[in-house]
């Protein structure tokens, strides 16, 4: 098994945890906003209602994206714990440090 003695794992872990905290805060904010929109039941204007529906749809898509990002962060943190962080899931080779610095959640040498 390939190991990564050339990485400052603590630095990557710290960065991922900070990113996770930001994403969790964004998710919480967005969920609050969605709950407020869902509580709007006294809207009589069709234009306002359409605008709220568009905003809700947009927020749902953003929320889904943030939840996916959170899953990727958790996966990267799990790989750190397992000792497989920075190893390509497809080839078993080391992921270049430059790639990990640009995308600490990278699973492979190159995205396909």
C-alpha positions as CSV (number, residue, x, y, z in Angstrom):
1,X,0.0,0.0,0.0
2,X,1.3,3.5,-0.9
3,X,1.7,5.9,2.0
4,X,2.0,9.6,2.0
5,X,4.9,10.7,4.2
6,X,5.4,13.8,1.9
7,X,2.1,15.5,3.0
8,X,1.4,17.7,6.0
9,X,-1.7,15.7,6.9
10,X,-2.5,18.0,9.9
11,X,-2.6,21.0,7.6
12,X,-5.0,19.3,5.2
13,X,-7.1,18.0,8.1
14,X,-7.3,21.5,9.6
15,X,-8.2,23.0,6.3
16,X,-10.9,20.4,5.6
17,X,-12.4,20.9,9.1
18,X,-12.6,24.7,8.6
19,X,-14.2,24.1,5.2
20,X,-16.7,21.7,6.8
21,X,-17.6,24.2,9.4
22,X,-18.3,26.9,6.7
23,X,-20.4,24.5,4.6
24,X,-22.4,23.4,7.7
25,X,-23.1,27.0,8.5
26,X,-24.2,27.7,4.9
27,X,-26.5,24.7,5.0
28,X,-28.0,25.8,8.3
29,X,-28.6,29.3,6.9
30,X,-30.2,28.0,3.7
31,X,-32.4,25.6,5.6
32,X,-33.6,28.4,7.8
33,X,-34.4,30.5,4.7
34,X,-36.2,27.5,3.1
35,X,-38.3,27.1,6.2
36,X,-39.2,30.8,6.2
37,X,-40.3,30.5,2.5
38,X,-42.3,27.4,3.3
39,X,-44.2,29.3,6.0
40,X,-45.3,32.0,3.6
41,X,-49.0,31.1,3.1
42,X,-50.6,34.5,2.9
43,X,-49.4,35.4,-0.6
44,X,-52.1,36.5,-2.9
45,X,-50.1,37.8,-5.8
46,X,-49.3,35.3,-8.5
47,X,-46.1,37.1,-9.3
48,X,-44.9,37.0,-5.7
49,X,-45.8,33.3,-5.5
50,X,-43.9,32.5,-8.7
51,X,-40.9,34.5,-7.4
52,X,-41.0,32.5,-4.1
53,X,-41.2,29.2,-6.0
54,X,-38.2,30.2,-8.2
55,X,-36.2,31.2,-5.1
56,X,-37.2,28.0,-3.4
57,X,-36.1,25.8,-6.3
58,X,-32.8,27.7,-6.5
59,X,-32.2,27.3,-2.8
60,X,-33.0,23.6,-3.0
61,X,-30.3,23.1,-5.7
62,X,-27.8,25.1,-3.7
63,X,-28.6,23.0,-0.6
64,X,-28.2,19.8,-2.6
65,X,-24.8,21.0,-3.8
66,X,-23.7,22.0,-0.3
67,X,-24.8,18.6,1.1
68,X,-22.7,16.9,-1.7
69,X,-19.7,19.0,-0.8
70,X,-20.2,18.1,2.9
71,X,-20.2,14.4,2.0
72,X,-16.9,14.9,0.0
73,X,-15.3,16.7,2.9
74,X,-16.4,13.9,5.3
75,X,-15.0,11.3,2.9
76,X,-11.6,13.1,2.7
77,X,-11.5,13.3,6.5
78,X,-12.3,9.6,6.7
79,X,-9.4,8.9,4.3
80,X,-7.1,10.8,6.5
81,X,-8.2,8.7,9.5
82,X,-7.7,5.5,7.4
83,X,-4.3,6.6,6.1
84,X,-5.4,6.6,2.5
85,X,-5.6,10.3,2.0
86,X,-3.8,11.5,-1.1
87,X,-3.9,8.1,-2.8
88,X,-5.8,7.9,-6.1
89,X,-8.9,5.6,-5.7
90,X,-8.5,4.4,-9.3
91,X,-4.8,3.9,-9.8
92,X,-3.4,3.6,-6.2
93,X,-0.8,6.2,-7.1
94,X,0.0,9.4,-5.1
95,X,-2.2,12.4,-6.0
96,X,0.1,15.3,-6.8
97,X,0.4,17.8,-3.8
98,X,-0.6,20.6,-6.1
99,X,-3.9,18.9,-6.9
100,X,-4.6,18.3,-3.2
101,X,-3.8,21.9,-2.4
102,X,-6.2,23.1,-5.1
103,X,-8.8,20.5,-4.2
104,X,-8.2,18.9,-0.8
105,X,-11.2,16.6,-1.4
106,X,-9.6,15.0,-4.5
107,X,-10.1,11.3,-4.8
108,X,-8.2,10.7,-8.0
109,X,-5.2,11.9,-9.9
110,X,-7.4,13.5,-12.5
111,X,-11.2,13.9,-12.5
112,X,-12.8,12.1,-15.4
